[in-house]
Protein backbone atom coordinates (compact mmCIF):
# COMPACT_ATOMS: atom_id res chain seq x y z
CA UNK A 1 0.00 0.00 0.00
CA UNK A 2 1.42 3.30 -1.05
CA UNK A 3 1.89 6.02 1.55
CA UNK A 4 -0.32 8.95 0.67
CA UNK A 5 1.49 12.26 0.54
CA UNK A 6 4.84 10.68 1.52
CA UNK A 7 6.88 11.41 4.66
CA UNK A 8 6.60 14.95 5.99
CA UNK A 9 9.84 16.98 5.88
CA UNK A 10 10.43 17.33 9.63
CA UNK A 11 10.73 13.52 9.85
CA UNK A 12 13.52 13.46 7.30
CA UNK A 13 16.60 13.80 9.51
CA UNK A 14 18.92 14.13 6.56
CA UNK A 15 17.25 17.39 5.61
CA UNK A 16 17.56 19.02 9.01
CA UNK A 17 20.71 20.95 8.10
CA UNK A 18 19.54 24.54 8.04
CA UNK A 19 20.56 26.79 10.88
CA UNK A 20 16.97 27.03 12.12
CA UNK A 21 16.41 23.28 11.97
CA UNK A 22 19.73 22.49 13.69
CA UNK A 23 18.85 24.71 16.64
CA UNK A 24 15.96 22.36 17.41
CA UNK A 25 18.20 19.31 17.63
CA UNK A 26 19.76 18.10 20.86
CA UNK A 27 23.48 18.75 20.81
CA UNK A 28 26.36 16.86 22.37
CA UNK A 29 29.27 19.27 22.76
CA UNK A 30 32.73 18.12 23.73
CA UNK A 31 33.79 19.58 27.06
CA UNK A 32 35.97 22.66 26.88
CA UNK A 33 37.01 24.90 24.03
CA UNK A 34 39.89 24.23 21.68
CA UNK A 35 42.02 27.36 21.81
CA UNK A 36 44.74 28.27 19.33
CA UNK A 37 47.41 30.29 21.10
CA UNK A 38 51.00 31.37 20.64
CA UNK A 39 53.67 29.06 22.01
CA UNK A 40 55.49 30.05 25.17
CA UNK A 41 58.73 31.97 24.74
CA UNK A 42 61.67 29.58 25.13
CA UNK A 43 64.16 32.38 25.80
CA UNK A 44 61.94 34.38 28.17
CA UNK A 45 61.62 31.29 30.40
CA UNK A 46 65.35 31.58 31.12
CA UNK A 47 65.13 35.14 32.45
CA UNK A 48 65.19 35.67 36.21
CA UNK A 49 62.27 37.23 38.09
CA UNK A 50 63.59 40.02 40.30
CA UNK A 51 62.21 41.75 43.43
CA UNK A 52 59.49 44.37 43.32
CA UNK A 53 60.59 47.88 42.36
CA UNK A 54 59.44 51.02 44.20
CA UNK A 55 60.88 53.77 41.97
CA UNK A 56 60.28 54.47 38.24
CA UNK A 57 63.91 53.76 37.27
CA UNK A 58 66.13 50.89 38.34
CA UNK A 59 69.82 51.85 38.42
CA UNK A 60 73.10 50.09 38.96
CA UNK A 61 76.75 50.98 38.54
CA UNK A 62 79.08 49.56 35.94
CA UNK A 63 82.85 49.82 35.95
CA UNK A 64 85.21 49.14 33.10
CA UNK A 65 88.56 47.77 34.22
CA UNK A 66 91.83 48.85 32.68
CA UNK A 67 92.28 47.72 29.08
CA UNK A 68 95.11 45.52 27.84
CA UNK A 69 95.11 46.91 24.30
CA UNK A 70 94.76 50.28 22.63
CA UNK A 71 94.14 51.31 19.02
CA UNK A 72 96.73 53.45 17.29
CA UNK A 73 98.41 54.35 14.00
CA UNK A 74 102.19 54.54 13.81
CA UNK A 75 103.74 57.14 11.48
CA UNK A 76 107.53 57.62 11.58
CA UNK A 77 108.07 57.60 15.38
CA UNK A 78 104.64 58.78 16.57
CA UNK A 79 101.57 56.74 17.42
CA UNK A 80 98.25 58.57 17.17
CA UNK A 81 95.65 56.82 19.30
CA UNK A 82 92.03 56.45 18.23
CA UNK A 83 88.98 54.25 18.61
CA UNK A 84 87.45 53.50 21.99
CA UNK A 85 88.86 52.99 25.45
CA UNK A 86 87.03 52.14 28.68
CA UNK A 87 83.80 51.70 26.74
CA UNK A 88 83.75 55.13 25.10
CA UNK A 89 85.58 57.15 22.47
CA UNK A 90 89.18 57.68 23.60
CA UNK A 91 89.92 60.91 25.44
CA UNK A 92 92.97 62.46 27.05
CA UNK A 93 91.69 61.19 30.40
CA UNK A 94 91.20 57.59 29.35
CA UNK A 95 94.50 57.60 27.47
CA UNK A 96 96.23 58.76 30.66
CA UNK A 97 94.87 55.67 32.42
CA UNK A 98 96.85 53.45 30.01
CA UNK A 99 99.78 55.25 28.39
CA UNK A 100 102.82 56.77 30.11
CA UNK A 101 106.56 57.06 29.38
CA UNK A 102 108.24 53.68 29.56
CA UNK A 103 105.20 51.73 28.37
CA UNK A 104 105.90 48.83 26.01
CA UNK A 105 103.35 48.19 23.23
CA UNK A 106 103.31 45.31 20.78
CA UNK A 107 101.79 45.38 17.29
CA UNK A 108 100.05 42.31 15.83
CA UNK A 109 103.12 41.58 13.64
CA UNK A 110 105.34 41.34 16.74
CA UNK A 111 106.98 44.76 16.60
CA UNK A 112 107.48 46.13 20.12
CA UNK A 113 107.80 49.84 20.76
CA UNK A 114 108.69 51.84 23.87
CA UNK A 115 106.94 55.11 24.69
CA UNK A 116 109.38 57.93 25.44
CA UNK A 117 107.03 60.93 25.56
CA UNK A 118 103.28 61.49 25.68
CA UNK A 119 100.98 64.29 24.52
CA UNK A 120 97.63 63.53 26.09
CA UNK A 121 95.90 66.53 24.52
CA UNK A 122 96.85 65.43 20.99
CA UNK A 123 96.33 61.73 21.81
CA UNK A 124 99.86 60.91 20.63
CA UNK A 125 102.98 59.21 21.94
CA UNK A 126 106.57 59.25 20.73
CA UNK A 127 108.00 55.73 20.44
CA UNK A 128 111.15 53.83 19.53
CA UNK A 129 111.67 50.20 18.53
CA UNK A 130 112.21 47.89 21.50
CA UNK A 131 113.77 44.52 22.18
CA UNK A 132 115.34 43.87 18.78
CA UNK A 133 111.84 43.16 17.46
CA UNK A 134 112.35 45.03 14.21
CA UNK A 135 112.52 48.55 12.83
CA UNK A 136 109.70 51.07 13.01
CA UNK A 137 107.38 50.91 10.00
CA UNK A 138 104.30 52.99 9.34
CA UNK A 139 100.80 51.56 9.79
CA UNK A 140 98.59 51.72 6.72
CA UNK A 141 95.52 51.51 8.96
CA UNK A 142 94.86 51.70 12.69
CA UNK A 143 96.20 48.69 14.61
CA UNK A 144 95.36 47.15 17.97
CA UNK A 145 98.50 47.49 20.09
CA UNK A 146 98.73 45.17 23.11
CA UNK A 147 99.84 46.73 26.38
CA UNK A 148 102.49 44.31 27.63
CA UNK A 149 104.47 46.09 30.37
CA UNK A 150 106.72 48.95 31.42
CA UNK A 151 110.43 49.68 31.18
CA UNK A 152 111.47 52.04 33.97
CA UNK A 153 114.36 52.44 36.44
CA UNK A 154 114.57 52.83 40.19
CA UNK A 155 115.30 56.50 39.69
CA UNK A 156 112.14 57.15 37.66
CA UNK A 157 110.24 60.10 39.13
CA UNK A 158 107.32 60.29 36.67
CA UNK A 159 103.96 60.50 38.41
CA UNK A 160 100.92 59.73 36.22
CA UNK A 161 97.75 59.68 38.31
CA UNK A 162 95.33 56.86 37.46
CA UNK A 163 91.91 55.78 38.64
CA UNK A 164 88.85 54.20 37.06
CA UNK A 165 85.43 55.79 37.07
CA UNK A 166 82.01 54.20 37.24
CA UNK A 167 78.91 54.88 35.19
CA UNK A 168 75.20 54.41 35.76
CA UNK A 169 73.11 51.90 33.87
CA UNK A 170 69.32 52.14 34.00
CA UNK A 171 66.18 50.38 32.96
CA UNK A 172 62.65 51.65 33.32
CA UNK A 173 59.09 50.49 33.76
CA UNK A 174 56.13 49.89 31.48
CA UNK A 175 52.44 50.14 32.32
CA UNK A 176 50.08 47.49 30.96
CA UNK A 177 46.31 47.85 30.74
CA UNK A 178 43.48 45.92 29.12
CA UNK A 179 39.77 46.73 29.41
CA UNK A 180 36.71 44.50 29.32
CA UNK A 181 33.03 45.43 28.98
CA UNK A 182 30.31 42.86 29.56
CA UNK A 183 26.59 43.67 28.94
CA UNK A 184 24.39 42.07 31.60
CA UNK A 185 22.32 40.22 29.03
CA UNK A 186 25.46 38.63 27.60
CA UNK A 187 26.77 37.81 31.09
CA UNK A 188 23.53 36.10 32.09
CA UNK A 189 23.11 34.12 28.88
CA UNK A 190 24.11 30.46 29.03
CA UNK A 191 26.82 29.61 26.51
CA UNK A 192 27.96 26.17 25.43
CA UNK A 193 31.16 25.03 27.21
CA UNK A 194 31.46 28.34 29.12
CA UNK A 195 30.30 28.44 32.73
CA UNK A 196 31.18 32.09 33.41
CA UNK A 197 31.57 34.39 30.40
CA UNK A 198 33.10 37.26 32.38
CA UNK A 199 35.71 35.06 34.04
CA UNK A 200 36.53 33.38 30.75
CA UNK A 201 37.14 36.69 28.96
CA UNK A 202 39.25 38.04 31.83
CA UNK A 203 41.42 34.93 31.81
CA UNK A 204 42.03 35.33 28.09
CA UNK A 205 43.03 38.99 28.50
CA UNK A 206 45.41 38.18 31.37
CA UNK A 207 47.11 35.49 29.29
CA UNK A 208 47.42 37.88 26.37
CA UNK A 209 48.92 40.56 28.62
CA UNK A 210 51.51 38.13 29.98
CA UNK A 211 52.51 37.10 26.46
CA UNK A 212 53.00 40.74 25.47
CA UNK A 213 55.22 41.25 28.53
CA UNK A 214 57.44 38.38 27.38
CA UNK A 215 57.79 39.95 23.91
CA UNK A 216 58.64 43.33 25.47
CA UNK A 217 61.34 41.70 27.62
CA UNK A 218 62.87 40.40 24.39
CA UNK A 219 62.49 43.31 21.98
CA UNK A 220 61.22 46.57 23.52
CA UNK A 221 63.32 49.73 23.32
CA UNK A 222 63.06 52.63 25.81
CA UNK A 223 61.66 55.98 24.74
CA UNK A 224 64.23 58.19 23.04
CA UNK A 225 64.21 61.98 23.24
CA UNK A 226 66.78 64.73 22.85
CA UNK A 227 69.51 62.29 21.97
CA UNK A 228 68.99 60.21 25.11
CA UNK A 229 67.09 57.16 26.29
CA UNK A 230 64.44 58.29 28.76
CA UNK A 231 62.57 56.44 31.48
CA UNK A 232 59.84 57.01 34.05
CA UNK A 233 61.45 60.09 35.60
CA UNK A 234 61.54 61.87 32.24
CA UNK A 235 58.47 60.68 30.36
CA UNK A 236 54.84 60.04 31.27
CA UNK A 237 54.40 56.87 29.23
CA UNK A 238 57.70 54.95 29.65
CA UNK A 239 58.68 51.65 28.09
CA UNK A 240 61.05 48.94 29.24
CA UNK A 241 64.46 48.17 27.78
CA UNK A 242 64.22 44.64 26.41
CA UNK A 243 67.14 42.33 25.77
CA UNK A 244 67.59 43.53 22.18
CA UNK A 245 67.06 47.12 23.30
CA UNK A 246 70.35 46.88 25.16
CA UNK A 247 72.17 46.16 21.91
CA UNK A 248 70.98 49.48 20.47
CA UNK A 249 71.89 51.29 23.70
CA UNK A 250 75.47 49.98 23.75
CA UNK A 251 75.99 50.26 19.99
CA UNK A 252 74.89 53.89 20.25
CA UNK A 253 77.66 54.46 22.82
CA UNK A 254 80.44 52.77 20.86
CA UNK A 255 79.58 50.85 17.70
CA UNK A 256 81.29 47.52 17.11
CA UNK A 257 80.24 45.92 13.85
CA UNK A 258 82.09 42.72 14.75
CA UNK A 259 79.75 41.94 17.64
CA UNK A 260 76.52 43.38 16.14
CA UNK A 261 77.04 42.18 12.61
CA UNK A 262 75.08 43.30 9.54
CA UNK A 263 74.50 40.09 7.55
CA UNK A 264 73.33 41.73 4.33
CA UNK A 265 76.68 40.39 3.16
CA UNK A 266 77.55 37.47 3.42
CA UNK A 267 73.89 36.50 3.97
CA UNK A 268 72.87 33.34 5.80
CA UNK A 269 74.60 32.32 9.02
CA UNK A 270 77.48 29.88 8.56
CA UNK A 271 79.70 28.04 11.07
CA UNK A 272 82.63 30.33 10.23
CA UNK A 273 80.61 33.52 10.74
CA UNK A 274 79.15 32.26 14.02
CA UNK A 275 82.55 31.13 15.29
CA UNK A 276 84.04 34.54 14.47
CA UNK A 277 81.20 36.33 16.29
CA UNK A 278 81.76 34.23 19.42
CA UNK A 279 85.54 34.72 19.27
CA UNK A 280 85.37 38.47 18.63
CA UNK A 281 82.90 38.91 21.49
CA UNK A 282 85.30 37.24 23.92
CA UNK A 283 88.43 39.06 22.72
CA UNK A 284 87.08 42.51 21.93
CA UNK A 285 84.37 42.94 24.55
CA UNK A 286 85.72 40.57 27.24
CA UNK A 287 82.67 38.28 27.38
CA UNK A 288 83.23 35.53 29.97
CA UNK A 289 81.87 32.24 28.65
CA UNK A 290 82.97 30.39 31.79
CA UNK A 291 80.16 31.91 33.85
CA UNK A 292 76.43 32.14 33.33
CA UNK A 293 73.84 30.51 31.08
CA UNK A 294 75.13 31.18 27.57
CA UNK A 295 72.86 30.24 24.66
CA UNK A 296 72.45 30.93 20.97
CA UNK A 297 68.93 32.35 20.59
CA UNK A 298 67.25 32.66 17.22
CA UNK A 299 63.97 32.35 15.37
CA UNK A 300 62.90 28.96 13.94
CA UNK A 301 64.05 30.25 10.52
CA UNK A 302 67.65 30.65 11.68
CA UNK A 303 67.44 27.38 13.61
CA UNK A 304 66.85 25.58 10.31
CA UNK A 305 69.97 27.16 8.81
CA UNK A 306 72.02 26.10 11.85
CA UNK A 307 70.64 22.56 11.56
CA UNK A 308 72.23 22.41 8.11
CA UNK A 309 75.74 22.98 9.51
CA UNK A 310 78.16 20.20 8.50
CA UNK A 311 75.35 18.00 7.15
CA UNK A 312 77.76 16.08 4.96
CA UNK A 313 80.04 15.40 7.94
CA UNK A 314 77.48 14.31 10.54
CA UNK A 315 76.35 10.75 11.22
CA UNK A 316 72.58 10.32 11.56
CA UNK A 317 71.01 7.13 12.83
CA UNK A 318 67.29 6.44 12.48
CA UNK A 319 65.22 3.64 13.94
CA UNK A 320 61.63 2.44 13.75
CA UNK A 321 61.24 3.86 10.28
CA UNK A 322 61.78 7.45 11.40
CA UNK A 323 62.89 9.87 8.71
CA UNK A 324 63.64 13.56 8.62
CA UNK A 325 66.44 16.02 9.24
CA UNK A 326 67.54 16.12 12.90
CA UNK A 327 67.48 19.61 14.42
CA UNK A 328 70.70 20.91 15.95
CA UNK A 329 70.47 21.33 19.71
CA UNK A 330 73.99 22.51 20.57
CA UNK A 331 76.69 24.45 18.76
CA UNK A 332 80.27 23.57 19.67
CA UNK A 333 82.30 26.70 18.97
CA UNK A 334 85.89 26.79 17.74
CA UNK A 335 87.02 28.14 21.13
CA UNK A 336 85.72 24.99 22.83
CA UNK A 337 82.55 26.42 24.40
CA UNK A 338 79.23 24.63 23.82
CA UNK A 339 76.15 26.79 23.28
CA UNK A 340 72.62 25.33 23.59
CA UNK A 341 70.43 26.54 20.74
CA UNK A 342 67.17 28.15 21.85
CA UNK A 343 64.62 28.52 19.07
CA UNK A 344 62.06 31.21 19.90
CA UNK A 345 59.38 32.39 17.47
CA UNK A 346 59.07 35.68 19.38
CA UNK A 347 62.50 36.87 18.31
CA UNK A 348 62.82 38.80 15.08
CA UNK A 349 63.21 36.43 12.15
CA UNK A 350 66.33 38.18 10.85
CA UNK A 351 68.23 38.11 14.16
CA UNK A 352 70.53 35.65 15.94
CA UNK A 353 71.82 36.39 19.43
CA UNK A 354 74.55 35.00 21.65
CA UNK A 355 73.39 35.85 25.16
CA UNK A 356 74.02 35.10 28.82
CA UNK A 357 70.41 34.49 29.86
CA UNK A 358 71.37 34.30 33.55
CA UNK A 359 72.23 38.00 33.44
CA UNK A 360 68.72 39.08 32.35
CA UNK A 361 66.22 40.07 35.03
CA UNK A 362 62.75 41.64 35.08
CA UNK A 363 59.99 42.11 37.65
CA UNK A 364 56.93 44.02 38.81
CA UNK A 365 56.44 47.41 40.35
CA UNK A 366 55.64 47.16 44.05
CA UNK A 367 51.90 46.68 44.60
CA UNK A 368 51.31 46.57 40.87
CA UNK A 369 51.26 42.89 39.92
CA UNK A 370 48.58 41.70 37.51
CA UNK A 371 45.18 42.44 39.01
CA UNK A 372 41.57 43.04 38.00
CA UNK A 373 39.91 46.34 38.95
CA UNK A 374 36.17 47.07 38.82
CA UNK A 375 35.29 50.29 37.00
CA UNK A 376 32.46 52.30 38.56
CA UNK A 377 28.98 51.44 37.37
CA UNK A 378 27.48 54.17 35.20
CA UNK A 379 23.92 54.58 33.94
CA UNK A 380 24.17 51.53 31.72
CA UNK A 381 23.66 47.80 32.21
CA UNK A 382 27.26 46.74 31.72
CA UNK A 383 30.09 45.52 33.93
CA UNK A 384 33.46 47.11 33.18
CA UNK A 385 36.81 45.78 34.27
CA UNK A 386 40.43 46.84 33.95
CA UNK A 387 43.23 44.26 33.93
CA UNK A 388 46.50 46.02 34.66
CA UNK A 389 50.04 45.79 36.02
CA UNK A 390 53.40 47.55 35.77
CA UNK A 391 56.69 45.83 35.01
CA UNK A 392 60.32 46.88 35.17
CA UNK A 393 63.26 45.66 33.16
CA UNK A 394 65.11 44.25 31.76
CA UNK A 395 68.14 44.63 33.95
CA UNK A 396 71.26 43.44 32.19
CA UNK A 397 74.42 43.76 34.22
CA UNK A 398 77.36 44.46 31.91
CA UNK A 399 75.17 44.58 28.78
CA UNK A 400 78.13 45.05 26.47
CA UNK A 401 79.59 41.76 27.72
CA UNK A 402 76.30 39.84 27.93
CA UNK A 403 74.72 39.96 24.47
CA UNK A 404 75.95 40.14 20.89
CA UNK A 405 74.50 38.99 17.60
CA UNK A 406 73.83 39.46 13.93
CA UNK A 407 70.93 40.94 12.00
CA UNK A 408 69.52 41.20 8.46
CA UNK A 409 69.70 37.44 8.11
CA UNK A 410 67.36 35.74 5.59
CA UNK A 411 63.78 35.68 6.87
CA UNK A 412 62.79 32.57 4.93
CA UNK A 413 64.48 29.17 4.77
CA UNK A 414 65.18 27.51 1.46
C-alpha positions in Angstrom: 0.0 0.0 0.0 1.4 3.3 -1.0 1.9 6.0 1.5 -0.3 8.9 0.7 1.5 12.3 0.5 4.8 10.7 1.5 6.9 11.4 4.7 6.6 15.0 6.0 9.8 17.0 5.9 10.4 17.3 9.6 10.7 13.5 9.8 13.5 13.5 7.3 16.6 13.8 9.5 18.9 14.1 6.6 17.2 17.4 5.6 17.6 19.0 9.0 20.7 20.9 8.1 19.5 24.5 8.0 20.6 26.8 10.9 17.0 27.0 12.1 16.4 23.3 12.0 19.7 22.5 13.7 18.8 24.7 16.6 16.0 22.4 17.4 18.2 19.3 17.6 19.8 18.1 20.9 23.5 18.8 20.8 26.4 16.9 22.4 29.3 19.3 22.8 32.7 18.1 23.7 33.8 19.6 27.1 36.0 22.7 26.9 37.0 24.9 24.0 39.9 24.2 21.7 42.0 27.4 21.8 44.7 28.3 19.3 47.4 30.3 21.1 51.0 31.4 20.6 53.7 29.1 22.0 55.5 30.0 25.2 58.7 32.0 24.7 61.7 29.6 25.1 64.2 32.4 25.8 61.9 34.4 28.2 61.6 31.3 30.4 65.4 31.6 31.1 65.1 35.1 32.4 65.2 35.7 36.2 62.3 37.2 38.1 63.6 40.0 40.3 62.2 41.7 43.4 59.5 44.4 43.3 60.6 47.9 42.4 59.4 51.0 44.2 60.9 53.8 42.0 60.3 54.5 38.2 63.9 53.8 37.3 66.1 50.9 38.3 69.8 51.9 38.4 73.1 50.1 39.0 76.8 51.0 38.5 79.1 49.6 35.9 82.8 49.8 36.0 85.2 49.1 33.1 88.6 47.8 34.2 91.8 48.8 32.7 92.3 47.7 29.1 95.1 45.5 27.8 95.1 46.9 24.3 94.8 50.3 22.6 94.1 51.3 19.0 96.7 53.5 17.3 98.4 54.3 14.0 102.2 54.5 13.8 103.7 57.1 11.5 107.5 57.6 11.6 108.1 57.6 15.4 104.6 58.8 16.6 101.6 56.7 17.4 98.2 58.6 17.2 95.7 56.8 19.3 92.0 56.5 18.2 89.0 54.3 18.6 87.5 53.5 22.0 88.9 53.0 25.5 87.0 52.1 28.7 83.8 51.7 26.7 83.7 55.1 25.1 85.6 57.2 22.5 89.2 57.7 23.6 89.9 60.9 25.4 93.0 62.5 27.1 91.7 61.2 30.4 91.2 57.6 29.3 94.5 57.6 27.5 96.2 58.8 30.7 94.9 55.7 32.4 96.8 53.4 30.0 99.8 55.3 28.4 102.8 56.8 30.1 106.6 57.1 29.4 108.2 53.7 29.6 105.2 51.7 28.4 105.9 48.8 26.0 103.4 48.2 23.2 103.3 45.3 20.8 101.8 45.4 17.3 100.1 42.3 15.8 103.1 41.6 13.6 105.3 41.3 16.7 107.0 44.8 16.6 107.5 46.1 20.1 107.8 49.8 20.8 108.7 51.8 23.9 106.9 55.1 24.7 109.4 57.9 25.4 107.0 60.9 25.6 103.3 61.5 25.7 101.0 64.3 24.5 97.6 63.5 26.1 95.9 66.5 24.5 96.9 65.4 21.0 96.3 61.7 21.8 99.9 60.9 20.6 103.0 59.2 21.9 106.6 59.2 20.7 108.0 55.7 20.4 111.1 53.8 19.5 111.7 50.2 18.5 112.2 47.9 21.5 113.8 44.5 22.2 115.3 43.9 18.8 111.8 43.2 17.5 112.3 45.0 14.2 112.5 48.5 12.8 109.7 51.1 13.0 107.4 50.9 10.0 104.3 53.0 9.3 100.8 51.6 9.8 98.6 51.7 6.7 95.5 51.5 9.0 94.9 51.7 12.7 96.2 48.7 14.6 95.4 47.1 18.0 98.5 47.5 20.1 98.7 45.2 23.1 99.8 46.7 26.4 102.5 44.3 27.6 104.5 46.1 30.4 106.7 48.9 31.4 110.4 49.7 31.2 111.5 52.0 34.0 114.4 52.4 36.4 114.6 52.8 40.2 115.3 56.5 39.7 112.1 57.1 37.7 110.2 60.1 39.1 107.3 60.3 36.7 104.0 60.5 38.4 100.9 59.7 36.2 97.7 59.7 38.3 95.3 56.9 37.5 91.9 55.8 38.6 88.9 54.2 37.1 85.4 55.8 37.1 82.0 54.2 37.2 78.9 54.9 35.2 75.2 54.4 35.8 73.1 51.9 33.9 69.3 52.1 34.0 66.2 50.4 33.0 62.7 51.7 33.3 59.1 50.5 33.8 56.1 49.9 31.5 52.4 50.1 32.3 50.1 47.5 31.0 46.3 47.8 30.7 43.5 45.9 29.1 39.8 46.7 29.4 36.7 44.5 29.3 33.0 45.4 29.0 30.3 42.9 29.6 26.6 43.7 28.9 24.4 42.1 31.6 22.3 40.2 29.0 25.5 38.6 27.6 26.8 37.8 31.1 23.5 36.1 32.1 23.1 34.1 28.9 24.1 30.5 29.0 26.8 29.6 26.5 28.0 26.2 25.4 31.2 25.0 27.2 31.5 28.3 29.1 30.3 28.4 32.7 31.2 32.1 33.4 31.6 34.4 30.4 33.1 37.3 32.4 35.7 35.1 34.0 36.5 33.4 30.8 37.1 36.7 29.0 39.2 38.0 31.8 41.4 34.9 31.8 42.0 35.3 28.1 43.0 39.0 28.5 45.4 38.2 31.4 47.1 35.5 29.3 47.4 37.9 26.4 48.9 40.6 28.6 51.5 38.1 30.0 52.5 37.1 26.5 53.0 40.7 25.5 55.2 41.2 28.5 57.4 38.4 27.4 57.8 40.0 23.9 58.6 43.3 25.5 61.3 41.7 27.6 62.9 40.4 24.4 62.5 43.3 22.0 61.2 46.6 23.5 63.3 49.7 23.3 63.1 52.6 25.8 61.7 56.0 24.7 64.2 58.2 23.0 64.2 62.0 23.2 66.8 64.7 22.8 69.5 62.3 22.0 69.0 60.2 25.1 67.1 57.2 26.3 64.4 58.3 28.8 62.6 56.4 31.5 59.8 57.0 34.1 61.4 60.1 35.6 61.5 61.9 32.2 58.5 60.7 30.4 54.8 60.0 31.3 54.4 56.9 29.2 57.7 54.9 29.6 58.7 51.7 28.1 61.1 48.9 29.2 64.5 48.2 27.8 64.2 44.6 26.4 67.1 42.3 25.8 67.6 43.5 22.2 67.1 47.1 23.3 70.4 46.9 25.2 72.2 46.2 21.9 71.0 49.5 20.5 71.9 51.3 23.7 75.5 50.0 23.8 76.0 50.3 20.0 74.9 53.9 20.3 77.7 54.5 22.8 80.4 52.8 20.9 79.6 50.9 17.7 81.3 47.5 17.1 80.2 45.9 13.8 82.1 42.7 14.7 79.7 41.9 17.6 76.5 43.4 16.1 77.0 42.2 12.6 75.1 43.3 9.5 74.5 40.1 7.5 73.3 41.7 4.3 76.7 40.4 3.2 77.5 37.5 3.4 73.9 36.5 4.0 72.9 33.3 5.8 74.6 32.3 9.0 77.5 29.9 8.6 79.7 28.0 11.1 82.6 30.3 10.2 80.6 33.5 10.7 79.1 32.3 14.0 82.6 31.1 15.3 84.0 34.5 14.5 81.2 36.3 16.3 81.8 34.2 19.4 85.5 34.7 19.3 85.4 38.5 18.6 82.9 38.9 21.5 85.3 37.2 23.9 88.4 39.1 22.7 87.1 42.5 21.9 84.4 42.9 24.6 85.7 40.6 27.2 82.7 38.3 27.4 83.2 35.5 30.0 81.9 32.2 28.7 83.0 30.4 31.8 80.2 31.9 33.9 76.4 32.1 33.3 73.8 30.5 31.1 75.1 31.2 27.6 72.9 30.2 24.7 72.4 30.9 21.0 68.9 32.4 20.6 67.3 32.7 17.2 64.0 32.4 15.4 62.9 29.0 13.9 64.0 30.3 10.5 67.7 30.6 11.7 67.4 27.4 13.6 66.8 25.6 10.3 70.0 27.2 8.8 72.0 26.1 11.9 70.6 22.6 11.6 72.2 22.4 8.1 75.7 23.0 9.5 78.2 20.2 8.5 75.4 18.0 7.2 77.8 16.1 5.0 80.0 15.4 7.9 77.5 14.3 10.5 76.3 10.8 11.2 72.6 10.3 11.6 71.0 7.1 12.8 67.3 6.4 12.5 65.2 3.6 13.9 61.6 2.4 13.8 61.2 3.9 10.3 61.8 7.4 11.4 62.9 9.9 8.7 63.6 13.6 8.6 66.4 16.0 9.2 67.5 16.1 12.9 67.5 19.6 14.4 70.7 20.9 15.9 70.5 21.3 19.7 74.0 22.5 20.6 76.7 24.4 18.8 80.3 23.6 19.7 82.3 26.7 19.0 85.9 26.8 17.7 87.0 28.1 21.1 85.7 25.0 22.8 82.6 26.4 24.4 79.2 24.6 23.8 76.1 26.8 23.3 72.6 25.3 23.6 70.4 26.5 20.7 67.2 28.2 21.9 64.6 28.5 19.1 62.1 31.2 19.9 59.4 32.4 17.5 59.1 35.7 19.4 62.5 36.9 18.3 62.8 38.8 15.1 63.2 36.4 12.1 66.3 38.2 10.9 68.2 38.1 14.2 70.5 35.7 15.9 71.8 36.4 19.4 74.5 35.0 21.7 73.4 35.9 25.2 74.0 35.1 28.8 70.4 34.5 29.9 71.4 34.3 33.6 72.2 38.0 33.4 68.7 39.1 32.3 66.2 40.1 35.0 62.8 41.6 35.1 60.0 42.1 37.6 56.9 44.0 38.8 56.4 47.4 40.3 55.6 47.2 44.1 51.9 46.7 44.6 51.3 46.6 40.9 51.3 42.9 39.9 48.6 41.7 37.5 45.2 42.4 39.0 41.6 43.0 38.0 39.9 46.3 39.0 36.2 47.1 38.8 35.3 50.3 37.0 32.5 52.3 38.6 29.0 51.4 37.4 27.5 54.2 35.2 23.9 54.6 33.9 24.2 51.5 31.7 23.7 47.8 32.2 27.3 46.7 31.7 30.1 45.5 33.9 33.5 47.1 33.2 36.8 45.8 34.3 40.4 46.8 33.9 43.2 44.3 33.9 46.5 46.0 34.7 50.0 45.8 36.0 53.4 47.6 35.8 56.7 45.8 35.0 60.3 46.9 35.2 63.3 45.7 33.2 65.1 44.2 31.8 68.1 44.6 33.9 71.3 43.4 32.2 74.4 43.8 34.2 77.4 44.5 31.9 75.2 44.6 28.8 78.1 45.1 26.5 79.6 41.8 27.7 76.3 39.8 27.9 74.7 40.0 24.5 76.0 40.1 20.9 74.5 39.0 17.6 73.8 39.5 13.9 70.9 40.9 12.0 69.5 41.2 8.5 69.7 37.4 8.1 67.4 35.7 5.6 63.8 35.7 6.9 62.8 32.6 4.9 64.5 29.2 4.8 65.2 27.5 1.5 
